[in-house]
């Protein structure tokens, strides 16, 4: 009678599938006078609340809007003479 030997194989390491990153969502900004005016208000209020010059990223974070929307608002406010540039930052005029 022959005995069969059980061969124990080393446990295989579980392979993890590479994490798939979801593409960053791009914000779609409606470009019309009403929307741009609202974004200008958001930018103005963020600058007034901080009472100092802010970068575009800081304004976007404070106003909870995208950087594209910040640029729209800044353009509107520049045209009206409400803001000025100070060393790569934006401040109320």
PDB file of N, CA, C and O in Angstrom:
ATOM      1  N   UNK A   1       0.819  -1.159   0.000  1.00  0.00           N
ATOM      2  CA  UNK A   1       0.000   0.000   0.000  1.00  0.00           C
ATOM      3  C   UNK A   1       0.878   1.242   0.000  1.00  0.00           C
ATOM      4  O   UNK A   1       1.798   1.391   0.804  1.00  0.00           O
ATOM      5  N   UNK A   2       0.563   2.102  -0.910  1.00  0.00           N
ATOM      6  CA  UNK A   2       1.348   3.330  -0.965  1.00  0.00           C
ATOM      7  C   UNK A   2       0.547   4.478  -0.372  1.00  0.00           C
ATOM      8  O   UNK A   2      -0.666   4.594  -0.542  1.00  0.00           O
ATOM      9  N   UNK A   3       1.269   5.288   0.311  1.00  0.00           N
ATOM     10  CA  UNK A   3       0.606   6.451   0.911  1.00  0.00           C
ATOM     11  C   UNK A   3       0.865   7.670   0.043  1.00  0.00           C
ATOM     12  O   UNK A   3       1.945   7.861  -0.515  1.00  0.00           O
ATOM     13  N   UNK A   4      -0.139   8.453  -0.041  1.00  0.00           N
ATOM     14  CA  UNK A   4       0.018   9.696  -0.791  1.00  0.00           C
ATOM     15  C   UNK A   4       0.447  10.780   0.174  1.00  0.00           C
ATOM     16  O   UNK A   4      -0.122  10.945   1.253  1.00  0.00           O
ATOM     17  N   UNK A   5       1.437  11.492  -0.231  1.00  0.00           N
ATOM     18  CA  UNK A   5       1.890  12.599   0.598  1.00  0.00           C
ATOM     19  C   UNK A   5       1.104  13.849   0.215  1.00  0.00           C
ATOM     20  O   UNK A   5       0.888  14.145  -0.961  1.00  0.00           O
ATOM     21  N   UNK A   6       0.690  14.561   1.241  1.00  0.00           N
ATOM     22  CA  UNK A   6       0.016  15.835   0.979  1.00  0.00           C
ATOM     23  C   UNK A   6       1.081  16.912   0.867  1.00  0.00           C
ATOM     24  O   UNK A   6       1.909  17.098   1.759  1.00  0.00           O
ATOM     25  N   UNK A   7       1.035  17.576  -0.197  1.00  0.00           N
ATOM     26  CA  UNK A   7       1.999  18.643  -0.412  1.00  0.00           C
ATOM     27  C   UNK A   7       1.325  19.957  -0.041  1.00  0.00           C
ATOM     28  O   UNK A   7       0.311  20.355  -0.615  1.00  0.00           O
ATOM     29  N   UNK A   8       1.930  20.609   0.940  1.00  0.00           N
ATOM     30  CA  UNK A   8       1.370  21.897   1.348  1.00  0.00           C
ATOM     31  C   UNK A   8       2.144  22.985   0.623  1.00  0.00           C
ATOM     32  O   UNK A   8       3.367  23.088   0.716  1.00  0.00           O
ATOM     33  N   UNK A   9       1.401  23.770  -0.084  1.00  0.00           N
ATOM     34  CA  UNK A   9       2.058  24.878  -0.781  1.00  0.00           C
ATOM     35  C   UNK A   9       1.990  26.122   0.102  1.00  0.00           C
ATOM     36  O   UNK A   9       1.088  26.284   0.924  1.00  0.00           O
ATOM     37  N   UNK A  10       2.947  26.963  -0.092  1.00  0.00           N
ATOM     38  CA  UNK A  10       2.983  28.204   0.687  1.00  0.00           C
ATOM     39  C   UNK A  10       1.757  29.033   0.327  1.00  0.00           C
ATOM     40  O   UNK A  10       1.334  29.069  -0.829  1.00  0.00           O
ATOM     41  N   UNK A  11       1.199  29.691   1.318  1.00  0.00           N
ATOM     42  CA  UNK A  11       0.014  30.509   1.014  1.00  0.00           C
ATOM     43  C   UNK A  11       0.393  31.632   0.049  1.00  0.00           C
ATOM     44  O   UNK A  11       1.423  32.291   0.194  1.00  0.00           O
ATOM     45  N   UNK A  12      -0.458  31.818  -0.914  1.00  0.00           N
ATOM     46  CA  UNK A  12      -0.186  32.840  -1.916  1.00  0.00           C
ATOM     47  C   UNK A  12      -0.611  34.198  -1.368  1.00  0.00           C
ATOM     48  O   UNK A  12      -1.660  34.346  -0.741  1.00  0.00           O
ATOM     49  N   UNK A  13       0.216  35.148  -1.622  1.00  0.00           N
ATOM     50  CA  UNK A  13      -0.117  36.509  -1.193  1.00  0.00           C
ATOM     51  C   UNK A  13      -1.254  37.024  -2.068  1.00  0.00           C
ATOM     52  O   UNK A  13      -1.240  36.883  -3.291  1.00  0.00           O
ATOM     53  N   UNK A  14      -2.205  37.603  -1.426  1.00  0.00           N
ATOM     54  CA  UNK A  14      -3.336  38.133  -2.171  1.00  0.00           C
ATOM     55  C   UNK A  14      -2.870  39.337  -2.979  1.00  0.00           C
ATOM     56  O   UNK A  14      -2.262  40.271  -2.455  1.00  0.00           O
ATOM     57  N   UNK A  15      -3.171  39.284  -4.243  1.00  0.00           N
ATOM     58  CA  UNK A  15      -2.774  40.394  -5.102  1.00  0.00           C
ATOM     59  C   UNK A  15      -3.877  41.440  -5.079  1.00  0.00           C
ATOM     60  O   UNK A  15      -5.055  41.156  -5.296  1.00  0.00           O
ATOM     61  N   UNK A  16      -3.444  42.643  -4.810  1.00  0.00           N
ATOM     62  CA  UNK A  16      -4.413  43.732  -4.812  1.00  0.00           C
ATOM     63  C   UNK A  16      -4.435  44.351  -6.197  1.00  0.00           C
ATOM     64  O   UNK A  16      -3.399  44.583  -6.821  1.00  0.00           O
ATOM     65  N   UNK A  17      -5.623  44.605  -6.645  1.00  0.00           N
ATOM     66  CA  UNK A  17      -5.749  45.293  -7.921  1.00  0.00           C
ATOM     67  C   UNK A  17      -5.308  46.736  -7.713  1.00  0.00           C
ATOM     68  O   UNK A  17      -5.602  47.338  -6.680  1.00  0.00           O
ATOM     69  N   UNK A  18      -4.619  47.274  -8.675  1.00  0.00           N
ATOM     70  CA  UNK A  18      -4.188  48.673  -8.516  1.00  0.00           C
ATOM     71  C   UNK A  18      -5.406  49.577  -8.341  1.00  0.00           C
ATOM     72  O   UNK A  18      -6.408  49.451  -9.044  1.00  0.00           O
ATOM     73  N   UNK A  19      -5.287  50.481  -7.393  1.00  0.00           N
ATOM     74  CA  UNK A  19      -6.400  51.385  -7.116  1.00  0.00           C
ATOM     75  C   UNK A  19      -6.618  52.295  -8.316  1.00  0.00           C
ATOM     76  O   UNK A  19      -5.692  52.932  -8.816  1.00  0.00           O
ATOM     77  N   UNK A  20      -7.842  52.337  -8.754  1.00  0.00           N
ATOM     78  CA  UNK A  20      -8.167  53.191  -9.885  1.00  0.00           C
ATOM     79  C   UNK A  20      -8.602  54.539  -9.345  1.00  0.00           C
ATOM     80  O   UNK A  20      -9.525  54.641  -8.536  1.00  0.00           O
ATOM     81  N   UNK A  21      -7.925  55.551  -9.804  1.00  0.00           N
ATOM     82  CA  UNK A  21      -8.275  56.896  -9.367  1.00  0.00           C
ATOM     83  C   UNK A  21      -9.358  57.442 -10.285  1.00  0.00           C
ATOM     84  O   UNK A  21      -9.269  57.363 -11.510  1.00  0.00           O
ATOM     85  N   UNK A  22     -10.366  57.990  -9.660  1.00  0.00           N
ATOM     86  CA  UNK A  22     -11.416  58.616 -10.442  1.00  0.00           C
ATOM     87  C   UNK A  22     -10.875  59.925 -11.005  1.00  0.00           C
ATOM     88  O   UNK A  22     -10.202  60.674 -10.297  1.00  0.00           O
ATOM     89  N   UNK A  23     -11.160  60.198 -12.242  1.00  0.00           N
ATOM     90  CA  UNK A  23     -10.669  61.459 -12.801  1.00  0.00           C
ATOM     91  C   UNK A  23     -11.286  62.636 -12.056  1.00  0.00           C
ATOM     92  O   UNK A  23     -12.453  62.602 -11.664  1.00  0.00           O
ATOM     93  N   UNK A  24     -10.486  63.668 -11.870  1.00  0.00           N
ATOM     94  CA  UNK A  24     -10.972  64.843 -11.155  1.00  0.00           C
ATOM     95  C   UNK A  24     -12.103  65.478 -11.954  1.00  0.00           C
ATOM     96  O   UNK A  24     -12.011  65.649 -13.169  1.00  0.00           O
ATOM     97  N   UNK A  25     -13.157  65.818 -11.248  1.00  0.00           N
ATOM     98  CA  UNK A  25     -14.283  66.441 -11.921  1.00  0.00           C
ATOM     99  C   UNK A  25     -13.941  67.888 -12.230  1.00  0.00           C
ATOM    100  O   UNK A  25     -13.469  68.633 -11.372  1.00  0.00           O
ATOM    101  N   UNK A  26     -14.183  68.254 -13.439  1.00  0.00           N
ATOM    102  CA  UNK A  26     -13.970  69.637 -13.823  1.00  0.00           C
ATOM    103  C   UNK A  26     -15.285  70.372 -13.633  1.00  0.00           C
ATOM    104  O   UNK A  26     -16.357  69.887 -13.998  1.00  0.00           O
ATOM    105  N   UNK A  27     -15.169  71.541 -13.057  1.00  0.00           N
ATOM    106  CA  UNK A  27     -16.385  72.303 -12.843  1.00  0.00           C
ATOM    107  C   UNK A  27     -16.802  72.963 -14.149  1.00  0.00           C
ATOM    108  O   UNK A  27     -15.971  73.448 -14.916  1.00  0.00           O
ATOM    109  N   UNK A  28     -18.074  72.968 -14.375  1.00  0.00           N
ATOM    110  CA  UNK A  28     -18.618  73.618 -15.546  1.00  0.00           C
ATOM    111  C   UNK A  28     -19.191  74.938 -15.067  1.00  0.00           C
ATOM    112  O   UNK A  28     -20.082  74.973 -14.218  1.00  0.00           O
ATOM    113  N   UNK A  29     -18.676  76.010 -15.614  1.00  0.00           N
ATOM    114  CA  UNK A  29     -19.085  77.338 -15.181  1.00  0.00           C
ATOM    115  C   UNK A  29     -19.948  77.963 -16.266  1.00  0.00           C
ATOM    116  O   UNK A  29     -19.528  78.112 -17.413  1.00  0.00           O
ATOM    117  N   UNK A  30     -21.159  78.322 -15.876  1.00  0.00           N
ATOM    118  CA  UNK A  30     -22.032  79.015 -16.815  1.00  0.00           C
ATOM    119  C   UNK A  30     -21.560  80.456 -16.917  1.00  0.00           C
ATOM    120  O   UNK A  30     -21.510  81.175 -15.919  1.00  0.00           O
ATOM    121  N   UNK A  31     -21.219  80.865 -18.115  1.00  0.00           N
ATOM    122  CA  UNK A  31     -20.704  82.219 -18.298  1.00  0.00           C
ATOM    123  C   UNK A  31     -21.831  83.097 -18.831  1.00  0.00           C
ATOM    124  O   UNK A  31     -22.111  83.153 -20.028  1.00  0.00           O
ATOM    125  N   UNK A  32     -22.456  83.773 -17.884  1.00  0.00           N
ATOM    126  CA  UNK A  32     -23.445  84.790 -18.214  1.00  0.00           C
ATOM    127  C   UNK A  32     -23.321  85.890 -17.170  1.00  0.00           C
ATOM    128  O   UNK A  32     -22.700  85.692 -16.125  1.00  0.00           O
ATOM    129  N   UNK A  33     -23.903  87.035 -17.446  1.00  0.00           N
ATOM    130  CA  UNK A  33     -23.720  88.199 -16.573  1.00  0.00           C
ATOM    131  C   UNK A  33     -24.189  87.921 -15.150  1.00  0.00           C
ATOM    132  O   UNK A  33     -23.558  88.367 -14.192  1.00  0.00           O
ATOM    133  N   UNK A  34     -25.273  87.199 -15.007  1.00  0.00           N
ATOM    134  CA  UNK A  34     -25.801  86.934 -13.667  1.00  0.00           C
ATOM    135  C   UNK A  34     -24.854  86.055 -12.857  1.00  0.00           C
ATOM    136  O   UNK A  34     -24.549  86.366 -11.706  1.00  0.00           O
ATOM    137  N   UNK A  35     -24.393  84.968 -13.451  1.00  0.00           N
ATOM    138  CA  UNK A  35     -23.508  84.046 -12.739  1.00  0.00           C
ATOM    139  C   UNK A  35     -22.171  84.700 -12.406  1.00  0.00           C
ATOM    140  O   UNK A  35     -21.671  84.554 -11.290  1.00  0.00           O
ATOM    141  N   UNK A  36     -21.595  85.414 -13.357  1.00  0.00           N
ATOM    142  CA  UNK A  36     -20.311  86.067 -13.120  1.00  0.00           C
ATOM    143  C   UNK A  36     -20.468  87.128 -12.038  1.00  0.00           C
ATOM    144  O   UNK A  36     -19.569  87.315 -11.218  1.00  0.00           O
ATOM    145  N   UNK A  37     -21.589  87.815 -12.029  1.00  0.00           N
ATOM    146  CA  UNK A  37     -21.854  88.803 -10.985  1.00  0.00           C
ATOM    147  C   UNK A  37     -21.920  88.170  -9.607  1.00  0.00           C
ATOM    148  O   UNK A  37     -21.415  88.734  -8.637  1.00  0.00           O
ATOM    149  N   UNK A  38     -22.540  86.999  -9.515  1.00  0.00           N
ATOM    150  CA  UNK A  38     -22.600  86.289  -8.230  1.00  0.00           C
ATOM    151  C   UNK A  38     -21.209  85.852  -7.780  1.00  0.00           C
ATOM    152  O   UNK A  38     -20.881  85.940  -6.597  1.00  0.00           O
ATOM    153  N   UNK A  39     -20.399  85.387  -8.713  1.00  0.00           N
ATOM    154  CA  UNK A  39     -19.034  84.969  -8.362  1.00  0.00           C
ATOM    155  C   UNK A  39     -18.212  86.172  -7.918  1.00  0.00           C
ATOM    156  O   UNK A  39     -17.384  86.061  -7.014  1.00  0.00           O
ATOM    157  N   UNK A  40     -18.437  87.319  -8.552  1.00  0.00           N
ATOM    158  CA  UNK A  40     -17.756  88.542  -8.124  1.00  0.00           C
ATOM    159  C   UNK A  40     -18.151  88.873  -6.689  1.00  0.00           C
ATOM    160  O   UNK A  40     -17.312  89.298  -5.895  1.00  0.00           O
ATOM    161  N   UNK A  41     -19.410  88.682  -6.360  1.00  0.00           N
ATOM    162  CA  UNK A  41     -19.868  88.912  -4.988  1.00  0.00           C
ATOM    163  C   UNK A  41     -19.211  87.960  -4.012  1.00  0.00           C
ATOM    164  O   UNK A  41     -18.840  88.357  -2.907  1.00  0.00           O
ATOM    165  N   UNK A  42     -19.063  86.699  -4.411  1.00  0.00           N
ATOM    166  CA  UNK A  42     -18.392  85.716  -3.550  1.00  0.00           C
ATOM    167  C   UNK A  42     -16.944  86.117  -3.297  1.00  0.00           C
ATOM    168  O   UNK A  42     -16.458  86.041  -2.169  1.00  0.00           O
ATOM    169  N   UNK A  43     -16.259  86.544  -4.357  1.00  0.00           N
ATOM    170  CA  UNK A  43     -14.857  86.964  -4.232  1.00  0.00           C
ATOM    171  C   UNK A  43     -14.763  88.197  -3.337  1.00  0.00           C
ATOM    172  O   UNK A  43     -13.914  88.262  -2.449  1.00  0.00           O
ATOM    173  N   UNK A  44     -15.631  89.165  -3.572  1.00  0.00           N
ATOM    174  CA  UNK A  44     -15.611  90.407  -2.789  1.00  0.00           C
ATOM    175  C   UNK A  44     -15.844  90.107  -1.305  1.00  0.00           C
ATOM    176  O   UNK A  44     -15.139  90.633  -0.445  1.00  0.00           O
ATOM    177  N   UNK A  45     -16.829  89.265  -1.013  1.00  0.00           N
ATOM    178  CA  UNK A  45     -17.131  88.920   0.386  1.00  0.00           C
ATOM    179  C   UNK A  45     -15.978  88.177   1.049  1.00  0.00           C
ATOM    180  O   UNK A  45     -15.698  88.402   2.227  1.00  0.00           O
ATOM    181  N   UNK A  46     -15.309  87.301   0.315  1.00  0.00           N
ATOM    182  CA  UNK A  46     -14.161  86.572   0.873  1.00  0.00           C
ATOM    183  C   UNK A  46     -13.029  87.536   1.198  1.00  0.00           C
ATOM    184  O   UNK A  46     -12.400  87.426   2.250  1.00  0.00           O
ATOM    185  N   UNK A  47     -12.767  88.479   0.298  1.00  0.00           N
ATOM    186  CA  UNK A  47     -11.708  89.463   0.540  1.00  0.00           C
ATOM    187  C   UNK A  47     -12.072  90.396   1.695  1.00  0.00           C
ATOM    188  O   UNK A  47     -11.212  90.756   2.500  1.00  0.00           O
ATOM    189  N   UNK A  48     -13.335  90.782   1.776  1.00  0.00           N
ATOM    190  CA  UNK A  48     -13.774  91.674   2.854  1.00  0.00           C
ATOM    191  C   UNK A  48     -13.700  90.967   4.204  1.00  0.00           C
ATOM    192  O   UNK A  48     -13.344  91.585   5.207  1.00  0.00           O
ATOM    193  N   UNK A  49     -14.031  89.680   4.237  1.00  0.00           N
ATOM    194  CA  UNK A  49     -14.000  88.923   5.495  1.00  0.00           C
ATOM    195  C   UNK A  49     -12.575  88.757   6.003  1.00  0.00           C
ATOM    196  O   UNK A  49     -12.336  88.825   7.209  1.00  0.00           O
ATOM    197  N   UNK A  50     -11.626  88.541   5.098  1.00  0.00           N
ATOM    198  CA  UNK A  50     -10.233  88.342   5.501  1.00  0.00           C
ATOM    199  C   UNK A  50      -9.516  89.661   5.770  1.00  0.00           C
ATOM    200  O   UNK A  50      -8.565  89.705   6.550  1.00  0.00           O
ATOM    201  N   UNK A  51      -9.968  90.729   5.131  1.00  0.00           N
ATOM    202  CA  UNK A  51      -9.392  92.072   5.297  1.00  0.00           C
ATOM    203  C   UNK A  51      -7.888  92.114   4.997  1.00  0.00           C
ATOM    204  O   UNK A  51      -7.141  92.868   5.621  1.00  0.00           O
ATOM    205  N   UNK A  52      -7.464  91.301   4.041  1.00  0.00           N
ATOM    206  CA  UNK A  52      -6.070  91.323   3.599  1.00  0.00           C
ATOM    207  C   UNK A  52      -6.011  90.765   2.187  1.00  0.00           C
ATOM    208  O   UNK A  52      -6.987  90.199   1.693  1.00  0.00           O
ATOM    209  N   UNK A  53      -4.875  90.923   1.546  1.00  0.00           N
ATOM    210  CA  UNK A  53      -4.687  90.396   0.195  1.00  0.00           C
ATOM    211  C   UNK A  53      -4.611  88.876   0.247  1.00  0.00           C
ATOM    212  O   UNK A  53      -3.986  88.310   1.143  1.00  0.00           O
ATOM    213  N   UNK A  54      -5.249  88.219  -0.716  1.00  0.00           N
ATOM    214  CA  UNK A  54      -5.276  86.756  -0.780  1.00  0.00           C
ATOM    215  C   UNK A  54      -4.863  86.283  -2.166  1.00  0.00           C
ATOM    216  O   UNK A  54      -5.011  87.003  -3.153  1.00  0.00           O
ATOM    217  N   UNK A  55      -4.343  85.061  -2.224  1.00  0.00           N
ATOM    218  CA  UNK A  55      -4.060  84.435  -3.514  1.00  0.00           C
ATOM    219  C   UNK A  55      -5.364  83.894  -4.086  1.00  0.00           C
ATOM    220  O   UNK A  55      -6.378  83.821  -3.391  1.00  0.00           O
ATOM    221  N   UNK A  56      -5.325  83.521  -5.343  1.00  0.00           N
ATOM    222  CA  UNK A  56      -6.516  82.962  -5.986  1.00  0.00           C
ATOM    223  C   UNK A  56      -6.959  81.693  -5.264  1.00  0.00           C
ATOM    224  O   UNK A  56      -8.153  81.488  -5.045  1.00  0.00           O
ATOM    225  N   UNK A  57      -6.004  80.842  -4.894  1.00  0.00           N
ATOM    226  CA  UNK A  57      -6.341  79.596  -4.195  1.00  0.00           C
ATOM    227  C   UNK A  57      -6.974  79.889  -2.836  1.00  0.00           C
ATOM    228  O   UNK A  57      -7.920  79.211  -2.435  1.00  0.00           O
ATOM    229  N   UNK A  58      -6.466  80.882  -2.134  1.00  0.00           N
ATOM    230  CA  UNK A  58      -7.028  81.237  -0.826  1.00  0.00           C
ATOM    231  C   UNK A  58      -8.444  81.788  -0.969  1.00  0.00           C
ATOM    232  O   UNK A  58      -9.317  81.500  -0.149  1.00  0.00           O
ATOM    233  N   UNK A  59      -8.663  82.575  -2.007  1.00  0.00           N
ATOM    234  CA  UNK A  59     -10.014  83.106  -2.250  1.00  0.00           C
ATOM    235  C   UNK A  59     -10.968  81.966  -2.574  1.00  0.00           C
ATOM    236  O   UNK A  59     -12.089  81.926  -2.068  1.00  0.00           O
ATOM    237  N   UNK A  60     -10.522  81.034  -3.423  1.00  0.00           N
ATOM    238  CA  UNK A  60     -11.364  79.893  -3.799  1.00  0.00           C
ATOM    239  C   UNK A  60     -11.753  79.082  -2.575  1.00  0.00           C
ATOM    240  O   UNK A  60     -12.902  78.660  -2.448  1.00  0.00           O
ATOM    241  N   UNK A  61     -10.805  78.861  -1.675  1.00  0.00           N
ATOM    242  CA  UNK A  61     -11.082  78.089  -0.468  1.00  0.00           C
ATOM    243  C   UNK A  61     -12.033  78.852   0.452  1.00  0.00           C
ATOM    244  O   UNK A  61     -12.979  78.274   0.987  1.00  0.00           O
ATOM    245  N   UNK A  62     -11.782  80.148   0.638  1.00  0.00           N
ATOM    246  CA  UNK A  62     -12.611  80.951   1.535  1.00  0.00           C
ATOM    247  C   UNK A  62     -14.037  81.103   1.005  1.00  0.00           C
ATOM    248  O   UNK A  62     -14.994  81.097   1.779  1.00  0.00           O
ATOM    249  N   UNK A  63     -14.176  81.237  -0.311  1.00  0.00           N
ATOM    250  CA  UNK A  63     -15.491  81.446  -0.915  1.00  0.00           C
ATOM    251  C   UNK A  63     -16.170  80.138  -1.306  1.00  0.00           C
ATOM    252  O   UNK A  63     -17.339  80.134  -1.691  1.00  0.00           O
ATOM    253  N   UNK A  64     -15.438  79.026  -1.207  1.00  0.00           N
ATOM    254  CA  UNK A  64     -15.954  77.704  -1.572  1.00  0.00           C
ATOM    255  C   UNK A  64     -16.410  77.669  -3.040  1.00  0.00           C
ATOM    256  O   UNK A  64     -17.492  77.175  -3.358  1.00  0.00           O
ATOM    257  N   UNK A  65     -15.563  78.200  -3.915  1.00  0.00           N
ATOM    258  CA  UNK A  65     -15.807  78.173  -5.352  1.00  0.00           C
ATOM    259  C   UNK A  65     -14.527  77.724  -6.045  1.00  0.00           C
ATOM    260  O   UNK A  65     -13.465  77.677  -5.424  1.00  0.00           O
ATOM    261  N   UNK A  66     -14.625  77.395  -7.329  1.00  0.00           N
ATOM    262  CA  UNK A  66     -13.446  76.926  -8.068  1.00  0.00           C
ATOM    263  C   UNK A  66     -12.545  78.106  -8.436  1.00  0.00           C
ATOM    264  O   UNK A  66     -12.961  79.264  -8.389  1.00  0.00           O
ATOM    265  N   UNK A  67     -11.316  77.789  -8.800  1.00  0.00           N
ATOM    266  CA  UNK A  67     -10.386  78.853  -9.189  1.00  0.00           C
ATOM    267  C   UNK A  67     -10.845  79.533 -10.479  1.00  0.00           C
ATOM    268  O   UNK A  67     -10.626  80.731 -10.659  1.00  0.00           O
ATOM    269  N   UNK A  68     -11.481  78.776 -11.375  1.00  0.00           N
ATOM    270  CA  UNK A  68     -12.011  79.385 -12.596  1.00  0.00           C
ATOM    271  C   UNK A  68     -13.063  80.437 -12.251  1.00  0.00           C
ATOM    272  O   UNK A  68     -13.101  81.513 -12.849  1.00  0.00           O
ATOM    273  N   UNK A  69     -13.912  80.113 -11.283  1.00  0.00           N
ATOM    274  CA  UNK A  69     -14.940  81.063 -10.863  1.00  0.00           C
ATOM    275  C   UNK A  69     -14.325  82.276 -10.172  1.00  0.00           C
ATOM    276  O   UNK A  69     -14.833  83.391 -10.292  1.00  0.00           O
ATOM    277  N   UNK A  70     -13.227  82.053  -9.448  1.00  0.00           N
ATOM    278  CA  UNK A  70     -12.523  83.172  -8.811  1.00  0.00           C
ATOM    279  C   UNK A  70     -12.001  84.123  -9.882  1.00  0.00           C
ATOM    280  O   UNK A  70     -12.135  85.339  -9.753  1.00  0.00           O
ATOM    281  N   UNK A  71     -11.405  83.571 -10.940  1.00  0.00           N
ATOM    282  CA  UNK A  71     -10.888  84.419 -12.012  1.00  0.00           C
ATOM    283  C   UNK A  71     -12.005  85.230 -12.672  1.00  0.00           C
ATOM    284  O   UNK A  71     -11.811  86.399 -13.004  1.00  0.00           O
ATOM    285  N   UNK A  72     -13.163  84.615 -12.861  1.00  0.00           N
ATOM    286  CA  UNK A  72     -14.295  85.352 -13.428  1.00  0.00           C
ATOM    287  C   UNK A  72     -14.685  86.515 -12.517  1.00  0.00           C
ATOM    288  O   UNK A  72     -14.883  87.641 -12.973  1.00  0.00           O
ATOM    289  N   UNK A  73     -14.790  86.220 -11.226  1.00  0.00           N
ATOM    290  CA  UNK A  73     -15.164  87.259 -10.267  1.00  0.00           C
ATOM    291  C   UNK A  73     -14.136  88.369 -10.178  1.00  0.00           C
ATOM    292  O   UNK A  73     -14.490  89.545 -10.095  1.00  0.00           O
ATOM    293  N   UNK A  74     -12.859  87.999 -10.196  1.00  0.00           N
ATOM    294  CA  UNK A  74     -11.788  89.004 -10.128  1.00  0.00           C
ATOM    295  C   UNK A  74     -11.846  89.907 -11.366  1.00  0.00           C
ATOM    296  O   UNK A  74     -11.676  91.122 -11.261  1.00  0.00           O
ATOM    297  N   UNK A  75     -12.082  89.318 -12.519  1.00  0.00           N
ATOM    298  CA  UNK A  75     -12.175  90.115 -13.743  1.00  0.00           C
ATOM    299  C   UNK A  75     -13.286  91.148 -13.656  1.00  0.00           C
ATOM    300  O   UNK A  75     -13.108  92.306 -14.034  1.00  0.00           O
ATOM    301  N   UNK A  76     -14.417  90.720 -13.161  1.00  0.00           N
ATOM    302  CA  UNK A  76     -15.564  91.621 -12.986  1.00  0.00           C
ATOM    303  C   UNK A  76     -15.192  92.750 -12.025  1.00  0.00           C
ATOM    304  O   UNK A  76     -15.453  93.922 -12.299  1.00  0.00           O
ATOM    305  N   UNK A  77     -14.581  92.384 -10.897  1.00  0.00           N
ATOM    306  CA  UNK A  77     -14.233  93.378  -9.877  1.00  0.00           C
ATOM    307  C   UNK A  77     -13.120  94.318 -10.348  1.00  0.00           C
ATOM    308  O   UNK A  77     -13.126  95.498  -9.997  1.00  0.00           O
ATOM    309  N   UNK A  78     -12.167  93.813 -11.136  1.00  0.00           N
ATOM    310  CA  UNK A  78     -11.128  94.677 -11.703  1.00  0.00           C
ATOM    311  C   UNK A  78     -11.763  95.718 -12.625  1.00  0.00           C
ATOM    312  O   UNK A  78     -11.414  96.898 -12.592  1.00  0.00           O
ATOM    313  N   UNK A  79     -12.690  95.259 -13.435  1.00  0.00           N
ATOM    314  CA  UNK A  79     -13.357  96.163 -14.375  1.00  0.00           C
ATOM    315  C   UNK A  79     -14.082  97.278 -13.628  1.00  0.00           C
ATOM    316  O   UNK A  79     -14.113  98.415 -14.099  1.00  0.00           O
ATOM    317  N   UNK A  80     -14.662  96.972 -12.478  1.00  0.00           N
ATOM    318  CA  UNK A  80     -15.379  97.964 -11.676  1.00  0.00           C
ATOM    319  C   UNK A  80     -14.450  98.776 -10.778  1.00  0.00           C
ATOM    320  O   UNK A  80     -14.887  99.733 -10.138  1.00  0.00           O
ATOM    321  N   UNK A  81     -13.169  98.399 -10.727  1.00  0.00           N
ATOM    322  CA  UNK A  81     -12.223  99.123  -9.884  1.00  0.00           C
ATOM    323  C   UNK A  81     -12.342  98.788  -8.402  1.00  0.00           C
ATOM    324  O   UNK A  81     -11.940  99.583  -7.552  1.00  0.00           O
ATOM    325  N   UNK A  82     -12.892  97.614  -8.087  1.00  0.00           N
ATOM    326  CA  UNK A  82     -13.111  97.214  -6.689  1.00  0.00           C
ATOM    327  C   UNK A  82     -11.923  96.475  -6.085  1.00  0.00           C
ATOM    328  O   UNK A  82     -11.781  96.429  -4.863  1.00  0.00           O
ATOM    329  N   UNK A  83     -11.061  95.891  -6.932  1.00  0.00           N
ATOM    330  CA  UNK A  83      -9.905  95.148  -6.428  1.00  0.00           C
ATOM    331  C   UNK A  83      -8.640  95.630  -7.127  1.00  0.00           C
ATOM    332  O   UNK A  83      -8.686  96.277  -8.174  1.00  0.00           O
ATOM    333  N   UNK A  84      -7.515  95.295  -6.515  1.00  0.00           N
ATOM    334  CA  UNK A  84      -6.210  95.627  -7.096  1.00  0.00           C
ATOM    335  C   UNK A  84      -5.263  94.469  -6.843  1.00  0.00           C
ATOM    336  O   UNK A  84      -5.486  93.663  -5.940  1.00  0.00           O
ATOM    337  N   UNK A  85      -4.220  94.387  -7.628  1.00  0.00           N
ATOM    338  CA  UNK A  85      -3.213  93.350  -7.459  1.00  0.00           C
ATOM    339  C   UNK A  85      -2.108  93.827  -6.540  1.00  0.00           C
ATOM    340  O   UNK A  85      -1.651  94.966  -6.638  1.00  0.00           O
ATOM    341  N   UNK A  86      -1.678  92.942  -5.639  1.00  0.00           N
ATOM    342  CA  UNK A  86      -0.576  93.241  -4.716  1.00  0.00           C
ATOM    343  C   UNK A  86       0.340  92.028  -4.626  1.00  0.00           C
ATOM    344  O   UNK A  86       0.015  91.057  -3.942  1.00  0.00           O
ATOM    345  N   UNK A  87       1.472  92.072  -5.305  1.00  0.00           N
ATOM    346  CA  UNK A  87       2.472  90.993  -5.223  1.00  0.00           C
ATOM    347  C   UNK A  87       1.862  89.607  -5.416  1.00  0.00           C
ATOM    348  O   UNK A  87       1.940  88.767  -4.519  1.00  0.00           O
ATOM    349  N   UNK A  88       1.268  89.366  -6.551  1.00  0.00           N
ATOM    350  CA  UNK A  88       0.642  88.076  -6.891  1.00  0.00           C
ATOM    351  C   UNK A  88      -0.547  87.736  -6.005  1.00  0.00           C
ATOM    352  O   UNK A  88      -0.947  86.575  -5.926  1.00  0.00           O
ATOM    353  N   UNK A  89      -1.107  88.718  -5.347  1.00  0.00           N
ATOM    354  CA  UNK A  89      -2.310  88.525  -4.534  1.00  0.00           C
ATOM    355  C   UNK A  89      -3.332  89.567  -4.949  1.00  0.00           C
ATOM    356  O   UNK A  89      -3.010  90.526  -5.650  1.00  0.00           O
ATOM    357  N   UNK A  90      -4.560  89.370  -4.511  1.00  0.00           N
ATOM    358  CA  UNK A  90      -5.645  90.282  -4.833  1.00  0.00           C
ATOM    359  C   UNK A  90      -6.151  90.889  -3.535  1.00  0.00           C
ATOM    360  O   UNK A  90      -6.341  90.183  -2.545  1.00  0.00           O
ATOM    361  N   UNK A  91      -6.368  92.202  -3.542  1.00  0.00           N
ATOM    362  CA  UNK A  91      -6.870  92.899  -2.358  1.00  0.00           C
ATOM    363  C   UNK A  91      -7.968  93.861  -2.788  1.00  0.00           C
ATOM    364  O   UNK A  91      -8.043  94.247  -3.955  1.00  0.00           O
ATOM    365  N   UNK A  92      -8.810  94.241  -1.852  1.00  0.00           N
ATOM    366  CA  UNK A  92      -9.825  95.244  -2.142  1.00  0.00           C
ATOM    367  C   UNK A  92      -9.147  96.582  -2.403  1.00  0.00           C
ATOM    368  O   UNK A  92      -8.168  96.932  -1.744  1.00  0.00           O
ATOM    369  N   UNK A  93      -9.673  97.321  -3.364  1.00  0.00           N
ATOM    370  CA  UNK A  93      -9.080  98.620  -3.719  1.00  0.00           C
ATOM    371  C   UNK A  93      -9.453  99.684  -2.700  1.00  0.00           C
ATOM    372  O   UNK A  93      -9.045 100.838  -2.834  1.00  0.00           O
TER     373      UNK A  93
END
